[in-house]
Amino acid sequence: MFETAAAALLATLALALARACMGPSVFDRIQAANTIGTVVVLLLAVIGFMGGRPEFLDLALVYGFLNVVGTIVILKFFRYGSLGDPGEEEAG
Amino acid sequence: MSAAVDALSWAFLVAGGVFCVVGAVGLLRMPDFYTRVHAASVTETLGAGLVLAGLMLQAGPTLVCVKLALIGLLILFTSPTATHALTRAAMVRGLKPMLDDGGGRPSKQS
């Protein structure tokens, strides 16, 4: 039962990776990275269930947080061209 | 574990997997960045929701189920935020959506 879900998630991972490689604009790649992050969270949960190890869910939760923060940081870099000097006011 | 809950969680898991794949195929086949964002959100909302629901049924009313609910809550709140920031950053950087102005062309890095 978990194998089918894990196989589907792996297929999604491969397709998202293909979009990450082909993506014309950098934002397609960031979107693919975001999707890969979410799929990895699900994969961690499913593998935790397959292996009978509930600690994987904590890993999945932390990974979900890191994925979102990473996406927001990359977006800030590509939107403002730099991550901003400390203390300099953010232009709108 | 009654067979009904098992069958139901199996159905949820398979449906979640199917929606994940459908979202990823949409991510590949959509012509434009903004349509791909919609396709990717199918994976994040429905795919993740169904897979987590299937796992919750499998786990029963234990701490594991609470952790799965927390993961679902996390995805529910953070993925729209990230998608909004992503789309807004793309728009600000001048990535034009492919509108139906006669010969629509796929989005290019401007």
N, CA and C atoms of all chains as a GROMACS GRO file, in nm:
protein
  606
    1MET      N    1   0.084  -0.119   0.000
    1MET     CA    2   0.000   0.000   0.000
    1MET      C    3   0.088   0.125   0.000
    2PHE      N    4   0.190   0.120   0.087
    2PHE     CA    5   0.276   0.239   0.090
    2PHE      C    6   0.366   0.242  -0.032
    3GLU      N    7   0.390   0.120  -0.090
    3GLU     CA    8   0.479   0.119  -0.204
    3GLU      C    9   0.418   0.196  -0.320
    4THR      N   10   0.285   0.181  -0.340
    4THR     CA   11   0.223   0.253  -0.453
    4THR      C   12   0.234   0.404  -0.429
    5ALA      N   13   0.209   0.447  -0.305
    5ALA     CA   14   0.219   0.592  -0.279
    5ALA      C   15   0.362   0.638  -0.298
    6ALA      N   16   0.459   0.558  -0.250
    6ALA     CA   17   0.598   0.600  -0.265
    6ALA      C   18   0.636   0.604  -0.413
    7ALA      N   19   0.586   0.507  -0.492
    7ALA     CA   20   0.619   0.506  -0.636
    7ALA      C   21   0.562   0.629  -0.702
    8ALA      N   22   0.436   0.664  -0.667
    8ALA     CA   23   0.376   0.783  -0.729
    8ALA      C   24   0.455   0.908  -0.690
    9LEU      N   25   0.497   0.914  -0.564
    9LEU     CA   26   0.572   1.032  -0.521
    9LEU      C   27   0.706   1.038  -0.593
   10LEU      N   28   0.769   0.922  -0.616
   10LEU     CA   29   0.896   0.923  -0.688
   10LEU      C   30   0.876   0.969  -0.832
   11ALA      N   31   0.763   0.927  -0.892
   11ALA     CA   32   0.736   0.972  -1.028
   11ALA      C   33   0.718   1.123  -1.030
   12THR      N   34   0.646   1.175  -0.930
   12THR     CA   35   0.628   1.320  -0.923
   12THR      C   36   0.763   1.389  -0.908
   13LEU      N   37   0.849   1.328  -0.827
   13LEU     CA   38   0.982   1.387  -0.806
   13LEU      C   39   1.058   1.395  -0.939
   14ALA      N   40   1.048   1.286  -1.020
   14ALA     CA   41   1.120   1.285  -1.147
   14ALA      C   42   1.065   1.392  -1.240
   15LEU      N   43   0.931   1.404  -1.244
   15LEU     CA   44   0.872   1.504  -1.335
   15LEU      C   45   0.910   1.645  -1.290
   16ALA      N   46   0.908   1.668  -1.159
   16ALA     CA   47   0.943   1.803  -1.112
   16ALA      C   48   1.089   1.832  -1.142
   17LEU      N   49   1.173   1.728  -1.131
   17LEU     CA   50   1.315   1.746  -1.163
   17LEU      C   51   1.331   1.781  -1.311
   18ALA      N   52   1.250   1.717  -1.396
   18ALA     CA   53   1.257   1.749  -1.539
   18ALA      C   54   1.219   1.895  -1.560
   19ARG      N   55   1.114   1.940  -1.490
   19ARG     CA   56   1.076   2.082  -1.506
   19ARG      C   57   1.189   2.170  -1.454
   20ALA      N   58   1.256   2.131  -1.349
   20ALA     CA   59   1.364   2.214  -1.295
   20ALA      C   60   1.475   2.226  -1.398
   21CYS      N   61   1.503   2.118  -1.472
   21CYS     CA   62   1.611   2.126  -1.570
   21CYS      C   63   1.565   2.206  -1.692
   22MET      N   64   1.440   2.186  -1.734
   22MET     CA   65   1.396   2.249  -1.860
   22MET      C   66   1.349   2.392  -1.839
   23GLY      N   67   1.310   2.426  -1.719
   23GLY     CA   68   1.239   2.552  -1.694
   23GLY      C   69   1.303   2.669  -1.765
   24PRO      N   70   1.233   2.741  -1.857
   24PRO     CA   71   1.300   2.853  -1.924
   24PRO      C   72   1.342   2.962  -1.827
   25SER      N   73   1.250   3.002  -1.738
   25SER     CA   74   1.287   3.116  -1.652
   25SER      C   75   1.328   3.063  -1.516
   26VAL      N   76   1.397   3.146  -1.440
   26VAL     CA   77   1.449   3.101  -1.310
   26VAL      C   78   1.332   3.072  -1.216
   27PHE      N   79   1.216   3.139  -1.240
   27PHE     CA   80   1.105   3.118  -1.148
   27PHE      C   81   1.042   2.981  -1.168
   28ASP      N   82   1.052   2.926  -1.293
   28ASP     CA   83   1.006   2.788  -1.310
   28ASP      C   84   1.089   2.695  -1.225
   29ARG      N   85   1.219   2.725  -1.221
   29ARG     CA   86   1.308   2.635  -1.144
   29ARG      C   87   1.276   2.645  -0.996
   30ILE      N   88   1.248   2.770  -0.949
   30ILE     CA   89   1.217   2.785  -0.807
   30ILE      C   90   1.086   2.713  -0.777
   31GLN      N   91   0.990   2.722  -0.870
   31GLN     CA   92   0.862   2.653  -0.848
   31GLN      C   93   0.886   2.503  -0.843
   32ALA      N   94   0.972   2.451  -0.933
   32ALA     CA   95   1.000   2.306  -0.931
   32ALA      C   96   1.067   2.268  -0.800
   33ALA      N   97   1.158   2.354  -0.752
   33ALA     CA   98   1.226   2.322  -0.626
   33ALA      C   99   1.125   2.320  -0.511
   34ASN      N  100   1.030   2.412  -0.515
   34ASN     CA  101   0.928   2.415  -0.410
   34ASN      C  102   0.844   2.286  -0.414
   35THR      N  103   0.806   2.244  -0.536
   35THR     CA  104   0.727   2.121  -0.548
   35THR      C  105   0.807   2.001  -0.499
   36ILE      N  106   0.937   1.998  -0.536
   36ILE     CA  107   1.021   1.886  -0.492
   36ILE      C  108   1.026   1.883  -0.340
   37GLY      N  109   1.036   2.002  -0.278
   37GLY     CA  110   1.040   2.005  -0.132
   37GLY      C  111   0.915   1.944  -0.071
   38THR      N  112   0.799   1.981  -0.125
   38THR     CA  113   0.674   1.927  -0.070
   38THR      C  114   0.667   1.776  -0.090
   39VAL      N  115   0.710   1.732  -0.209
   39VAL     CA  116   0.703   1.587  -0.236
   39VAL      C  117   0.798   1.513  -0.144
   40VAL      N  118   0.912   1.574  -0.112
   40VAL     CA  119   1.007   1.506  -0.021
   40VAL      C  120   0.946   1.497   0.119
   41VAL      N  121   0.872   1.600   0.158
   41VAL     CA  122   0.806   1.591   0.289
   41VAL      C  123   0.712   1.470   0.292
   42LEU      N  124   0.634   1.453   0.185
   42LEU     CA  125   0.541   1.340   0.181
   42LEU      C  126   0.616   1.208   0.175
   43LEU      N  127   0.724   1.207   0.096
   43LEU     CA  128   0.801   1.083   0.082
   43LEU      C  129   0.860   1.041   0.216
   44LEU      N  130   0.908   1.142   0.292
   44LEU     CA  131   0.964   1.111   0.425
   44LEU      C  132   0.856   1.047   0.512
   45ALA      N  133   0.735   1.105   0.507
   45ALA     CA  134   0.628   1.050   0.591
   45ALA      C  135   0.597   0.906   0.549
   46VAL      N  136   0.587   0.883   0.417
   46VAL     CA  137   0.551   0.748   0.370
   46VAL      C  138   0.661   0.649   0.405
   47ILE      N  139   0.788   0.690   0.387
   47ILE     CA  140   0.898   0.599   0.416
   47ILE      C  141   0.904   0.572   0.566
   48GLY      N  142   0.869   0.677   0.646
   48GLY     CA  143   0.865   0.654   0.790
   48GLY      C  144   0.764   0.546   0.824
   49PHE      N  145   0.651   0.548   0.754
   49PHE     CA  146   0.549   0.446   0.780
   49PHE      C  147   0.597   0.310   0.730
   50MET      N  148   0.663   0.309   0.612
   50MET     CA  149   0.708   0.180   0.558
   50MET      C  150   0.809   0.117   0.652
   51GLY      N  151   0.903   0.203   0.702
   51GLY     CA  152   1.006   0.145   0.787
   51GLY      C  153   0.960   0.128   0.930
   52GLY      N  154   0.836   0.174   0.960
   52GLY     CA  155   0.788   0.157   1.096
   52GLY      C  156   0.860   0.246   1.194
   53ARG      N  157   0.906   0.365   1.146
   53ARG     CA  158   0.982   0.454   1.234
   53ARG      C  159   0.911   0.589   1.238
   54PRO      N  160   0.840   0.619   1.350
   54PRO     CA  161   0.763   0.742   1.354
   54PRO      C  162   0.849   0.867   1.362
   55GLU      N  163   0.983   0.855   1.385
   55GLU     CA  164   1.063   0.980   1.397
   55GLU      C  165   1.072   1.052   1.264
   56PHE      N  166   1.047   0.978   1.153
   56PHE     CA  167   1.060   1.043   1.022
   56PHE      C  168   0.963   1.158   1.010
   57LEU      N  169   0.852   1.153   1.084
   57LEU     CA  170   0.753   1.262   1.071
   57LEU      C  171   0.811   1.392   1.124
   58ASP      N  172   0.894   1.383   1.228
   58ASP     CA  173   0.958   1.507   1.276
   58ASP      C  174   1.052   1.560   1.169
   59LEU      N  175   1.124   1.468   1.102
   59LEU     CA  176   1.213   1.512   0.994
   59LEU      C  177   1.130   1.581   0.885
   60ALA      N  178   1.015   1.522   0.852
   60ALA     CA  179   0.935   1.580   0.745
   60ALA      C  180   0.888   1.719   0.784
   61LEU      N  181   0.850   1.735   0.910
   61LEU     CA  182   0.802   1.867   0.954
   61LEU      C  183   0.912   1.971   0.941
   62VAL      N  184   1.034   1.936   0.990
   62VAL     CA  185   1.145   2.032   0.983
   62VAL      C  186   1.179   2.061   0.839
   63TYR      N  187   1.177   1.956   0.755
   63TYR     CA  188   1.211   1.975   0.615
   63TYR      C  189   1.111   2.068   0.547
   64GLY      N  190   0.982   2.055   0.586
   64GLY     CA  191   0.881   2.143   0.528
   64GLY      C  192   0.910   2.288   0.560
   65PHE      N  193   0.949   2.313   0.687
   65PHE     CA  194   0.982   2.451   0.724
   65PHE      C  195   1.100   2.501   0.643
   66LEU      N  196   1.206   2.417   0.638
   66LEU     CA  197   1.328   2.463   0.569
   66LEU      C  198   1.299   2.491   0.424
   67ASN      N  199   1.214   2.408   0.364
   67ASN     CA  200   1.186   2.425   0.222
   67ASN      C  201   1.124   2.561   0.196
   68VAL      N  202   1.028   2.599   0.280
   68VAL     CA  203   0.958   2.726   0.256
   68VAL      C  204   1.053   2.842   0.278
   69VAL      N  205   1.130   2.835   0.388
   69VAL     CA  206   1.222   2.946   0.416
   69VAL      C  207   1.323   2.959   0.303
   70GLY      N  208   1.372   2.845   0.253
   70GLY     CA  209   1.468   2.850   0.142
   70GLY      C  210   1.408   2.914   0.019
   71THR      N  211   1.283   2.879  -0.012
   71THR     CA  212   1.219   2.938  -0.130
   71THR      C  213   1.207   3.088  -0.113
   72ILE      N  214   1.166   3.134   0.006
   72ILE     CA  215   1.148   3.278   0.025
   72ILE      C  216   1.283   3.348   0.013
   73VAL      N  217   1.391   3.288   0.064
   73VAL     CA  218   1.522   3.354   0.056
   73VAL      C  219   1.564   3.365  -0.089
   74ILE      N  220   1.548   3.256  -0.168
   74ILE     CA  221   1.589   3.261  -0.308
   74ILE      C  222   1.508   3.366  -0.382
   75LEU      N  223   1.379   3.372  -0.349
   75LEU     CA  224   1.294   3.471  -0.418
   75LEU      C  225   1.342   3.611  -0.386
   76LYS      N  226   1.376   3.636  -0.260
   76LYS     CA  227   1.421   3.771  -0.225
   76LYS      C  228   1.547   3.805  -0.304
   77PHE      N  229   1.634   3.704  -0.320
   77PHE     CA  230   1.758   3.731  -0.393
   77PHE      C  231   1.726   3.765  -0.538
   78PHE      N  232   1.636   3.685  -0.599
   78PHE     CA  233   1.614   3.709  -0.741
   78PHE      C  234   1.525   3.830  -0.764
   79ARG      N  235   1.452   3.872  -0.662
   79ARG     CA  236   1.365   3.988  -0.684
   79ARG      C  237   1.443   4.116  -0.664
   80TYR      N  238   1.528   4.124  -0.562
   80TYR     CA  239   1.599   4.249  -0.536
   80TYR      C  240   1.743   4.243  -0.583
   81GLY      N  241   1.785   4.132  -0.641
   81GLY     CA  242   1.922   4.126  -0.691
   81GLY      C  243   2.021   4.106  -0.579
   82SER      N  244   1.982   4.129  -0.453
   82SER     CA  245   2.076   4.100  -0.344
   82SER      C  246   1.993   4.074  -0.221
   83LEU      N  247   2.056   4.017  -0.116
   83LEU     CA  248   1.978   3.984   0.003
   83LEU      C  249   1.968   4.105   0.093
   84GLY      N  250   2.017   4.220   0.048
   84GLY     CA  251   1.997   4.342   0.127
   84GLY      C  252   2.101   4.351   0.236
   85ASP      N  253   2.160   4.472   0.251
   85ASP     CA  254   2.261   4.486   0.358
   85ASP      C  255   2.186   4.498   0.490
   86PRO      N  256   2.246   4.450   0.598
   86PRO     CA  257   2.177   4.463   0.729
   86PRO      C  258   2.155   4.611   0.761
   87GLY      N  259   2.031   4.643   0.799
   87GLY     CA  260   2.005   4.779   0.845
   87GLY      C  261   1.958   4.869   0.732
   88GLU      N  262   1.984   4.831   0.605
   88GLU     CA  263   1.939   4.921   0.497
   88GLU      C  264   1.789   4.897   0.477
   89GLU      N  265   1.710   5.008   0.466
   89GLU     CA  266   1.565   4.991   0.459
   89GLU      C  267   1.527   4.920   0.330
   90GLU      N  268   1.427   4.836   0.336
   90GLU     CA  269   1.382   4.757   0.220
   90GLU      C  270   1.300   4.847   0.127
   91ALA      N  271   1.338   4.856   0.000
   91ALA     CA  272   1.255   4.935  -0.094
   91ALA      C  273   1.134   4.849  -0.130
   92GLY      N  274   1.014   4.904  -0.135
   92GLY     CA  275   0.886   4.838  -0.149
   92GLY      C  276   0.868   4.725  -0.248
   93MET      N  277  -0.711  -0.368   1.322
   93MET     CA  278  -0.749  -0.256   1.232
   93MET      C  279  -0.856  -0.309   1.139
   94SER      N  280  -0.973  -0.246   1.146
   94SER     CA  281  -1.080  -0.304   1.064
   94SER      C  282  -1.043  -0.285   0.917
   95ALA      N  283  -1.094  -0.380   0.837
   95ALA     CA  284  -1.058  -0.380   0.695
   95ALA      C  285  -1.108  -0.254   0.628
   96ALA      N  286  -1.221  -0.199   0.678
   96ALA     CA  287  -1.277  -0.081   0.609
   96ALA      C  288  -1.180   0.036   0.619
   97VAL      N  289  -1.123   0.056   0.740
   97VAL     CA  290  -1.031   0.170   0.754
   97VAL      C  291  -0.909   0.147   0.667
   98ASP      N  292  -0.865   0.019   0.662
   98ASP     CA  293  -0.750  -0.012   0.577
   98ASP      C  294  -0.779   0.020   0.432
   99ALA      N  295  -0.897  -0.025   0.385
   99ALA     CA  296  -0.931  -0.001   0.244
   99ALA      C  297  -0.942   0.148   0.217
  100LEU      N  298  -1.004   0.220   0.313
  100LEU     CA  299  -1.022   0.365   0.293
  100LEU      C  300  -0.886   0.434   0.288
  101SER      N  301  -0.795   0.395   0.378
  101SER     CA  302  -0.664   0.463   0.378
  101SER      C  303  -0.588   0.425   0.252
  102TRP      N  304  -0.606   0.302   0.204
  102TRP     CA  305  -0.541   0.263   0.079
  102TRP      C  306  -0.593   0.349  -0.036
  103ALA      N  307  -0.727   0.372  -0.037
  103ALA     CA  308  -0.786   0.454  -0.144
  103ALA      C  309  -0.731   0.596  -0.135
  104PHE      N  310  -0.723   0.649  -0.013
  104PHE     CA  311  -0.670   0.786   0.002
  104PHE      C  312  -0.527   0.794  -0.049
  105LEU      N  313  -0.446   0.695  -0.012
  105LEU     CA  314  -0.305   0.700  -0.051
  105LEU      C  315  -0.291   0.694  -0.202
  106VAL      N  316  -0.367   0.604  -0.266
  106VAL     CA  317  -0.355   0.592  -0.411
  106VAL      C  318  -0.406   0.719  -0.477
  107ALA      N  319  -0.519   0.773  -0.427
  107ALA     CA  320  -0.573   0.896  -0.487
  107ALA      C  321  -0.473   1.010  -0.468
  108GLY      N  322  -0.411   1.019  -0.350
  108GLY     CA  323  -0.312   1.124  -0.328
  108GLY      C  324  -0.196   1.109  -0.424
  109GLY      N  325  -0.150   0.984  -0.444
  109GLY     CA  326  -0.040   0.961  -0.538
  109GLY      C  327  -0.080   1.002  -0.679
  110VAL      N  328  -0.204   0.967  -0.717
  110VAL     CA  329  -0.249   1.001  -0.852
  110VAL      C  330  -0.252   1.153  -0.869
  111PHE      N  331  -0.304   1.224  -0.767
  111PHE     CA  332  -0.311   1.370  -0.782
  111PHE      C  333  -0.173   1.432  -0.784
  112CYS      N  334  -0.078   1.372  -0.708
  112CYS     CA  335   0.059   1.423  -0.714
  112CYS      C  336   0.113   1.412  -0.855
  113VAL      N  337   0.092   1.295  -0.918
  113VAL     CA  338   0.145   1.275  -1.053
  113VAL      C  339   0.074   1.368  -1.151
  114VAL      N  340  -0.057   1.384  -1.134
  114VAL     CA  341  -0.133   1.473  -1.224
  114VAL      C  342  -0.077   1.615  -1.213
  115GLY      N  343  -0.053   1.660  -1.088
  115GLY     CA  344   0.004   1.794  -1.071
  115GLY      C  345   0.139   1.806  -1.137
  116ALA      N  346   0.221   1.701  -1.123
  116ALA     CA  347   0.356   1.709  -1.182
  116ALA      C  348   0.349   1.707  -1.334
  117VAL      N  349   0.257   1.627  -1.390
  117VAL     CA  350   0.241   1.628  -1.537
  117VAL      C  351   0.196   1.766  -1.582
  118GLY      N  352   0.104   1.827  -1.504
  118GLY     CA  353   0.061   1.963  -1.538
  118GLY      C  354   0.178   2.059  -1.531
  119LEU      N  355   0.267   2.035  -1.434
  119LEU     CA  356   0.385   2.122  -1.421
  119LEU      C  357   0.469   2.117  -1.548
  120LEU      N  358   0.469   2.000  -1.613
  120LEU     CA  359   0.551   1.987  -1.733
  120LEU      C  360   0.480   2.041  -1.856
  121ARG      N  361   0.349   2.012  -1.866
  121ARG     CA  362   0.283   2.038  -1.994
  121ARG      C  363   0.227   2.178  -2.006
  122MET      N  364   0.212   2.249  -1.896
  122MET     CA  365   0.149   2.382  -1.906
  122MET      C  366   0.242   2.476  -1.986
  123PRO      N  367   0.184   2.562  -2.071
  123PRO     CA  368   0.268   2.642  -2.161
  123PRO      C  369   0.343   2.755  -2.092
  124ASP      N  370   0.290   2.802  -1.978
  124ASP     CA  371   0.339   2.931  -1.929
  124ASP      C  372   0.370   2.917  -1.782
  125PHE      N  373   0.453   3.008  -1.727
  125PHE     CA  374   0.493   2.994  -1.586
  125PHE      C  375   0.372   3.000  -1.495
  126TYR      N  376   0.281   3.097  -1.523
  126TYR     CA  377   0.171   3.121  -1.429
  126TYR      C  378   0.073   3.003  -1.431
  127THR      N  379   0.061   2.936  -1.545
  127THR     CA  380  -0.027   2.818  -1.546
  127THR      C  381   0.042   2.702  -1.474
  128ARG      N  382   0.176   2.700  -1.479
  128ARG     CA  383   0.247   2.592  -1.410
  128ARG      C  384   0.233   2.607  -1.259
  129VAL      N  385   0.225   2.732  -1.213
  129VAL     CA  386   0.210   2.751  -1.069
  129VAL      C  387   0.078   2.689  -1.023
  130HIS      N  388  -0.024   2.705  -1.109
  130HIS     CA  389  -0.153   2.643  -1.072
  130HIS      C  390  -0.140   2.492  -1.068
  131ALA      N  391  -0.071   2.437  -1.169
  131ALA     CA  392  -0.059   2.291  -1.174
  131ALA      C  393   0.016   2.240  -1.051
  132ALA      N  394   0.122   2.314  -1.012
  132ALA     CA  395   0.200   2.268  -0.896
  132ALA      C  396   0.116   2.273  -0.770
  133SER      N  397   0.022   2.370  -0.764
  133SER     CA  398  -0.056   2.380  -0.640
  133SER      C  399  -0.151   2.261  -0.627
  134VAL      N  400  -0.184   2.196  -0.741
  134VAL     CA  401  -0.267   2.076  -0.730
  134VAL      C  402  -0.192   1.971  -0.648
  135THR      N  403  -0.062   1.957  -0.676
  135THR     CA  404   0.016   1.858  -0.602
  135THR      C  405   0.020   1.893  -0.455
  136GLU      N  406   0.039   2.024  -0.427
  136GLU     CA  407   0.064   2.061  -0.287
  136GLU      C  408  -0.063   2.053  -0.204
  137THR      N  409  -0.177   2.085  -0.264
  137THR     CA  410  -0.297   2.085  -0.179
  137THR      C  411  -0.362   1.947  -0.179
  138LEU      N  412  -0.406   1.901  -0.296
  138LEU     CA  413  -0.485   1.778  -0.298
  138LEU      C  414  -0.396   1.656  -0.278
  139GLY      N  415  -0.282   1.653  -0.350
  139GLY     CA  416  -0.196   1.536  -0.338
  139GLY      C  417  -0.149   1.518  -0.195
  140ALA      N  418  -0.097   1.627  -0.137
  140ALA     CA  419  -0.045   1.616  -0.001
  140ALA      C  420  -0.158   1.585   0.096
  141GLY      N  421  -0.273   1.652   0.079
  141GLY     CA  422  -0.383   1.631   0.172
  141GLY      C  423  -0.429   1.487   0.174
  142LEU      N  424  -0.442   1.428   0.054
  142LEU     CA  425  -0.495   1.291   0.049
  142LEU      C  426  -0.392   1.192   0.104
  143VAL      N  427  -0.265   1.212   0.068
  143VAL     CA  428  -0.163   1.118   0.118
  143VAL      C  429  -0.157   1.126   0.270
  144LEU      N  430  -0.160   1.249   0.324
  144LEU     CA  431  -0.152   1.261   0.471
  144LEU      C  432  -0.277   1.203   0.536
  145ALA      N  433  -0.394   1.223   0.470
  145ALA     CA  434  -0.517   1.165   0.528
  145ALA      C  435  -0.508   1.013   0.530
  146GLY      N  436  -0.453   0.956   0.420
  146GLY     CA  437  -0.438   0.810   0.417
  146GLY      C  438  -0.347   0.763   0.528
  147LEU      N  439  -0.238   0.836   0.550
  147LEU     CA  440  -0.145   0.795   0.656
  147LEU      C  441  -0.210   0.810   0.793
  148MET      N  442  -0.292   0.917   0.808
  148MET     CA  443  -0.356   0.938   0.938
  148MET      C  444  -0.450   0.822   0.970
  149LEU      N  445  -0.525   0.778   0.867
  149LEU     CA  446  -0.616   0.664   0.891
  149LEU      C  447  -0.535   0.542   0.930
  150GLN      N  448  -0.422   0.528   0.865
  150GLN     CA  449  -0.339   0.411   0.893
  150GLN      C  450  -0.284   0.416   1.035
  151ALA      N  451  -0.255   0.538   1.083
  151ALA     CA  452  -0.189   0.548   1.213
  151ALA      C  453  -0.288   0.536   1.328
  152GLY      N  454  -0.415   0.571   1.302
  152GLY     CA  455  -0.509   0.564   1.413
  152GLY      C  456  -0.489   0.682   1.508
  153PRO      N  457  -0.573   0.692   1.616
  153PRO     CA  458  -0.568   0.813   1.701
  153PRO      C  459  -0.447   0.812   1.794
  154THR      N  460  -0.326   0.827   1.739
  154THR     CA  461  -0.206   0.827   1.824
  154THR      C  462  -0.131   0.958   1.803
  155LEU      N  463  -0.015   0.970   1.868
  155LEU     CA  464   0.066   1.091   1.853
  155LEU      C  465   0.110   1.106   1.708
  156VAL      N  466   0.129   0.991   1.640
  156VAL     CA  467   0.171   0.997   1.500
  156VAL      C  468   0.066   1.072   1.420
  157CYS      N  469  -0.063   1.047   1.451
  157CYS     CA  470  -0.170   1.115   1.378
  157CYS      C  471  -0.163   1.265   1.403
  158VAL      N  472  -0.128   1.306   1.525
  158VAL     CA  473  -0.117   1.450   1.553
  158VAL      C  474  -0.004   1.509   1.471
  159LYS      N  475   0.108   1.436   1.462
  159LYS     CA  476   0.221   1.489   1.384
  159LYS      C  477   0.183   1.502   1.238
  160LEU      N  478   0.108   1.404   1.186
  160LEU     CA  479   0.066   1.413   1.046
  160LEU      C  480  -0.026   1.532   1.028
  161ALA      N  481  -0.114   1.556   1.126
  161ALA     CA  482  -0.203   1.673   1.113
  161ALA      C  483  -0.121   1.801   1.114
  162LEU      N  484  -0.014   1.804   1.195
  162LEU     CA  485   0.071   1.925   1.198
  162LEU      C  486   0.138   1.945   1.064
  163ILE      N  487   0.186   1.834   1.003
  163ILE     CA  488   0.249   1.849   0.871
  163ILE      C  489   0.146   1.902   0.772
  164GLY      N  490   0.023   1.849   0.778
  164GLY     CA  491  -0.081   1.896   0.688
  164GLY      C  492  -0.109   2.043   0.710
  165LEU      N  493  -0.113   2.084   0.838
  165LEU     CA  494  -0.137   2.226   0.868
  165LEU      C  495  -0.024   2.311   0.814
  166LEU      N  496   0.100   2.262   0.829
  166LEU     CA  497   0.216   2.337   0.779
  166LEU      C  498   0.204   2.359   0.630
  167ILE      N  499   0.174   2.249   0.556
  167ILE     CA  500   0.164   2.262   0.411
  167ILE      C  501   0.048   2.353   0.376
  168LEU      N  502  -0.061   2.345   0.454
  168LEU     CA  503  -0.179   2.426   0.424
  168LEU      C  504  -0.147   2.574   0.433
  169PHE      N  505  -0.061   2.613   0.530
  169PHE     CA  506  -0.034   2.755   0.550
  169PHE      C  507   0.083   2.804   0.469
  170THR      N  508   0.189   2.720   0.454
  170THR     CA  509   0.310   2.778   0.397
  170THR      C  510   0.312   2.768   0.245
  171SER      N  511   0.248   2.669   0.186
  171SER     CA  512   0.264   2.659   0.040
  171SER      C  513   0.192   2.770  -0.033
  172PRO      N  514   0.070   2.813   0.008
  172PRO     CA  515   0.016   2.930  -0.061
  172PRO      C  516   0.102   3.055  -0.042
  173THR      N  517   0.160   3.070   0.076
  173THR     CA  518   0.244   3.188   0.098
  173THR      C  519   0.364   3.187   0.003
  174ALA      N  520   0.427   3.070  -0.005
  174ALA     CA  521   0.545   3.062  -0.092
  174ALA      C  522   0.504   3.085  -0.237
  175THR      N  523   0.390   3.028  -0.278
  175THR     CA  524   0.346   3.045  -0.417
  175THR      C  525   0.314   3.191  -0.444
  176HIS      N  526   0.254   3.259  -0.346
  176HIS     CA  527   0.221   3.401  -0.366
  176HIS      C  528   0.350   3.482  -0.381
  177ALA      N  529   0.447   3.455  -0.293
  177ALA     CA  530   0.573   3.529  -0.303
  177ALA      C  531   0.640   3.502  -0.436
  178LEU      N  532   0.632   3.374  -0.480
  178LEU     CA  533   0.698   3.336  -0.606
  178LEU      C  534   0.635   3.410  -0.723
  179THR      N  535   0.503   3.407  -0.730
  179THR     CA  536   0.435   3.467  -0.845
  179THR      C  537   0.454   3.618  -0.844
  180ARG      N  538   0.452   3.677  -0.724
  180ARG     CA  539   0.470   3.823  -0.716
  180ARG      C  540   0.612   3.859  -0.759
  181ALA      N  541   0.710   3.780  -0.717
  181ALA     CA  542   0.848   3.810  -0.756
  181ALA      C  543   0.862   3.798  -0.908
  182ALA      N  544   0.796   3.695  -0.966
  182ALA     CA  545   0.805   3.680  -1.112
  182ALA      C  546   0.743   3.800  -1.181
  183MET      N  547   0.628   3.844  -1.128
  183MET     CA  548   0.560   3.958  -1.194
  183MET      C  549   0.645   4.083  -1.183
  184VAL      N  550   0.706   4.105  -1.064
  184VAL     CA  551   0.785   4.226  -1.045
  184VAL      C  552   0.907   4.223  -1.137
  185ARG      N  553   0.964   4.102  -1.153
  185ARG     CA  554   1.082   4.097  -1.238
  185ARG      C  555   1.044   4.100  -1.385
  186GLY      N  556   0.915   4.117  -1.416
  186GLY     CA  557   0.880   4.142  -1.556
  186GLY      C  558   0.860   4.017  -1.637
  187LEU      N  559   0.819   3.907  -1.570
  187LEU     CA  560   0.790   3.785  -1.648
  187LEU      C  561   0.646   3.797  -1.695
  188LYS      N  562   0.627   3.824  -1.822
  188LYS     CA  563   0.492   3.854  -1.871
  188LYS      C  564   0.413   3.723  -1.884
  189PRO      N  565   0.286   3.720  -1.837
  189PRO     CA  566   0.204   3.601  -1.864
  189PRO      C  567   0.169   3.594  -2.011
  190MET      N  568   0.148   3.472  -2.058
  190MET     CA  569   0.121   3.453  -2.200
  190MET      C  570  -0.029   3.477  -2.221
  191LEU      N  571  -0.067   3.604  -2.247
  191LEU     CA  572  -0.210   3.632  -2.262
  191LEU      C  573  -0.254   3.592  -2.402
  192ASP      N  574  -0.386   3.586  -2.422
  192ASP     CA  575  -0.437   3.542  -2.551
  192ASP      C  576  -0.442   3.662  -2.647
  193ASP      N  577  -0.323   3.725  -2.673
  193ASP     CA  578  -0.325   3.840  -2.767
  193ASP      C  579  -0.292   3.788  -2.906
  194GLY      N  580  -0.380   3.705  -2.963
  194GLY     CA  581  -0.350   3.651  -3.096
  194GLY      C  582  -0.244   3.544  -3.078
  195GLY      N  583  -0.128   3.558  -3.134
  195GLY     CA  584  -0.025   3.455  -3.125
  195GLY      C  585   0.038   3.456  -2.988
  196GLY      N  586  -0.015   3.378  -2.897
  196GLY     CA  587   0.044   3.375  -2.762
  196GLY      C  588   0.179   3.305  -2.770
  197ARG      N  589   0.281   3.359  -2.702
  197ARG     CA  590   0.413   3.293  -2.709
  197ARG      C  591   0.446   3.248  -2.567
  198PRO      N  592   0.518   3.137  -2.554
  198PRO     CA  593   0.552   3.090  -2.418
  198PRO      C  594   0.636   3.194  -2.345
  199SER      N  595   0.632   3.190  -2.210
  199SER     CA  596   0.699   3.296  -2.131
  199SER      C  597   0.848   3.282  -2.149
  200LYS      N  598   0.914   3.396  -2.172
  200LYS     CA  599   1.061   3.392  -2.186
  200LYS      C  600   1.120   3.471  -2.072
  201GLN      N  601   1.247   3.440  -2.037
  201GLN     CA  602   1.313   3.520  -1.932
  201GLN      C  603   1.337   3.659  -1.991
  202SER      N  604   1.270   3.761  -1.935
  202SER     CA  605   1.282   3.892  -2.002
  202SER      C  606   1.415   3.955  -1.965
   0.00000   0.00000   0.00000
